[in-house]
Amino acid sequence: MMDLAKKSFGRCLNHGDLIGRFYELLLAADPVIPQKFANTDMHKQKELLVHGINLALMFAEGNAIGKNGLSRLQESHNRHNLDIKPEFYHFWIESFIQAVSEIDPEYNDDIKTEWLAVATKTTEFLSEGY
């Protein structure tokens, strides 16, 4: 399960700057988004995102470690902490899928479908904690 997305993630990390491209797209997606990153160490943030994507892949497979990790993200992203409103997650999904489509040399509709499933399940979970 999620083998296409896992392999795609590996290719993206080996074939280009997936995380850098993702943040370029995300920060350009809406004027409010750059404000959320104004005081962020982007080098550390990029490392955290790689870890977060691995958690999302595990979570999508029903892995308890993935769910525990995302529960911490759910808490940190809620209205009392980073205040990431659920309506902003579609920008995250669109930016991530776009970045994968540009970086993964084997990108196709099946990979897109699997990544959309991972991203949707993850962002719905994060939104539940808002």
C-alpha positions in Angstrom: 0.0 0.0 0.0 1.2 3.5 -0.9 4.2 1.9 -2.8 3.8 4.3 -5.7 3.9 7.3 -3.5 6.9 6.0 -1.4 8.9 5.2 -4.5 7.9 8.6 -6.0 9.1 10.3 -2.8 12.4 8.6 -3.0 12.9 9.6 -6.6 12.0 13.2 -5.9 14.5 13.4 -3.1 17.2 11.9 -5.4 16.3 13.8 -8.6 15.8 17.3 -7.5 14.8 19.8 -4.8 11.3 18.6 -4.2 11.0 20.4 -0.8 12.5 23.7 -2.1 10.2 23.6 -5.1 7.2 22.8 -2.9 7.8 25.8 -0.7 8.3 28.1 -3.8 4.9 27.0 -5.0 3.2 27.1 -1.6 4.5 30.6 -0.7 3.3 31.9 -4.0 -0.2 30.3 -3.7 -1.8 32.9 -1.4 -0.6 36.2 0.1 -1.4 35.0 3.7 0.9 32.0 3.5 4.3 33.8 3.5 3.2 35.5 6.7 2.9 32.1 8.4 6.6 31.5 7.6 7.9 34.9 8.5 9.9 33.8 11.5 10.7 30.3 10.3 14.1 28.7 9.9 13.4 27.4 6.4 16.4 25.0 6.5 15.0 23.3 9.6 11.4 23.6 8.1 12.5 21.6 5.0 13.9 18.9 7.2 10.7 18.8 9.2 8.7 18.5 6.1 10.6 15.4 4.9 9.9 13.8 8.3 6.2 14.9 8.0 5.8 13.4 4.6 7.2 10.1 5.9 4.7 10.3 8.7 1.9 11.0 6.3 2.9 8.0 4.2 2.8 5.8 7.3 -0.5 7.3 8.5 -2.1 6.6 5.1 -1.2 3.0 5.5 -2.8 2.9 9.0 0.5 2.8 10.9 0.3 3.9 14.5 3.7 5.6 14.5 2.5 7.8 11.6 -0.7 8.6 13.4 1.1 9.5 16.6 3.5 11.8 14.7 0.6 13.5 12.9 -1.2 13.9 16.2 1.7 16.1 17.3 1.4 18.1 14.0 -2.3 18.3 14.5 -1.7 19.9 17.9 1.0 22.3 16.7 -1.0 23.4 13.7 -4.3 24.0 15.5 -6.0 27.4 16.2 -4.1 27.7 19.6 -0.6 27.3 18.1 0.3 27.9 14.5 -3.3 28.6 13.5 -3.3 26.9 10.2 -6.9 27.2 9.0 -8.3 24.1 7.3 -9.2 26.1 4.2 -5.4 26.6 3.5 -4.7 22.9 3.2 -5.8 22.8 -0.4 -2.9 25.1 -1.2 -0.6 22.6 0.4 -2.0 19.7 -1.6 -1.9 21.6 -4.9 1.7 22.8 -4.3 2.9 19.4 -3.3 1.3 17.6 -6.3 2.7 20.2 -8.6 6.2 19.9 -7.2 6.1 16.1 -7.4 4.8 16.3 -11.0 7.8 18.5 -11.9 10.5 16.5 -10.0 9.5 12.8 -10.3 10.7 11.6 -13.7 8.2 8.7 -13.6 5.2 10.8 -12.5 1.9 9.6 -13.9 -1.8 9.6 -13.1 -1.5 6.5 -10.8 1.2 8.3 -8.7 -0.9 11.4 -8.6 -3.9 9.5 -7.4 -1.9 7.8 -4.6 -0.3 11.1 -3.5 -3.7 12.8 -3.5 -5.0 10.0 -1.2 -2.1 10.5 1.2 -2.4 14.3 1.2 -6.1 14.3 1.6 -6.2 11.8 4.4 -3.4 13.7 6.2 -4.9 17.2 5.8 -8.3 16.0 6.8 -6.8 14.6 10.0 -4.9 17.8 10.7 -8.1 19.8 10.0 -10.0 17.7 12.6 -7.8 19.1 15.3 -8.2 22.8 14.3 
